[in-house]
């Protein structure tokens, strides 16, 4: 049994998305791919996103079928176990295009009276 609730796991995902977006908001891809510190921090947050995703019950995931749950978990597996195959352009595209699209659906899963 996990020591963290699924609500806390969603908060972990949202916090990691916010951290990634904050770290990369003033960068273009060329700057991103040259900044090892930012790359490693971003990859770590993607690992958190994937691990948290794996621990959200399937019945909760089913409430938001438009969220790419499997892809989020799979990215964690690649970044953790196949780190030498990470394609920074794919990571960048995910930061720019995919992450912003999951914030609202994830937030809607949290109870209305839930406080961050």
DALIN-V124302 format. One record per residue. N is the residue number from 1. NEAR is the number of other C-alpha atoms within 12 Angstrom. D_FIRST is the distance of its C-alpha to the first C-alpha in Angstrom with 1 decimal. Layout:
N & NEAR & D_FIRST
N & NEAR & D_FIRST
//
This chain:
1 & 8 & 0.0
2 & 13 & 3.8
3 & 10 & 6.5
4 & 15 & 8.7
5 & 18 & 9.7
6 & 27 & 11.5
7 & 29 & 14.7
8 & 26 & 14.1
9 & 31 & 13.5
10 & 38 & 16.8
11 & 29 & 18.4
12 & 30 & 17.6
13 & 38 & 19.3
14 & 34 & 22.2
15 & 24 & 22.7
16 & 31 & 22.8
17 & 38 & 25.2
18 & 23 & 27.3
19 & 24 & 27.4
20 & 34 & 28.5
21 & 28 & 31.1
22 & 19 & 32.4
23 & 25 & 32.9
24 & 28 & 34.7
25 & 19 & 36.6
26 & 14 & 39.8
27 & 20 & 39.7
28 & 17 & 41.2
29 & 22 & 39.9
30 & 15 & 42.5
31 & 19 & 41.4
32 & 28 & 37.7
33 & 22 & 38.3
34 & 14 & 40.3
35 & 18 & 37.9
36 & 14 & 35.5
37 & 15 & 33.8
38 & 26 & 33.0
39 & 30 & 32.0
40 & 23 & 29.5
41 & 23 & 28.0
42 & 32 & 27.8
43 & 35 & 26.2
44 & 27 & 23.5
45 & 34 & 22.9
46 & 41 & 22.8
47 & 32 & 20.1
48 & 33 & 18.0
49 & 42 & 18.9
50 & 33 & 17.9
51 & 32 & 14.5
52 & 35 & 13.7
53 & 37 & 15.2
54 & 28 & 13.0
55 & 29 & 9.9
56 & 33 & 11.9
57 & 20 & 11.8
58 & 15 & 15.0
59 & 12 & 16.5
60 & 25 & 16.5
61 & 28 & 18.0
62 & 17 & 20.5
63 & 17 & 21.8
64 & 22 & 23.1
65 & 16 & 24.4
66 & 17 & 26.8
67 & 26 & 24.1
68 & 25 & 24.0
69 & 33 & 20.3
70 & 23 & 20.9
71 & 22 & 23.5
72 & 32 & 21.4
73 & 25 & 18.8
74 & 23 & 21.7
75 & 33 & 23.4
76 & 29 & 20.6
77 & 26 & 21.0
78 & 23 & 24.8
79 & 31 & 24.7
80 & 22 & 22.4
81 & 13 & 23.9
82 & 13 & 27.3
83 & 19 & 28.2
84 & 11 & 31.8
85 & 15 & 32.0
86 & 22 & 31.0
87 & 18 & 33.8
88 & 26 & 34.3
89 & 19 & 36.3
90 & 18 & 33.4
91 & 32 & 31.2
92 & 30 & 34.0
93 & 17 & 34.4
94 & 27 & 30.8
95 & 34 & 31.1
96 & 23 & 34.3
97 & 15 & 33.7
98 & 22 & 30.1
99 & 32 & 28.1
100 & 24 & 30.4
101 & 18 & 29.9
102 & 28 & 26.2
103 & 29 & 26.3
104 & 19 & 27.6
105 & 24 & 25.5
106 & 36 & 22.3
107 & 28 & 23.8
108 & 21 & 24.6
109 & 28 & 21.0
110 & 25 & 20.4
111 & 16 & 21.6
112 & 10 & 25.3
113 & 10 & 24.8
114 & 13 & 22.1
115 & 10 & 23.5
116 & 15 & 22.9
//
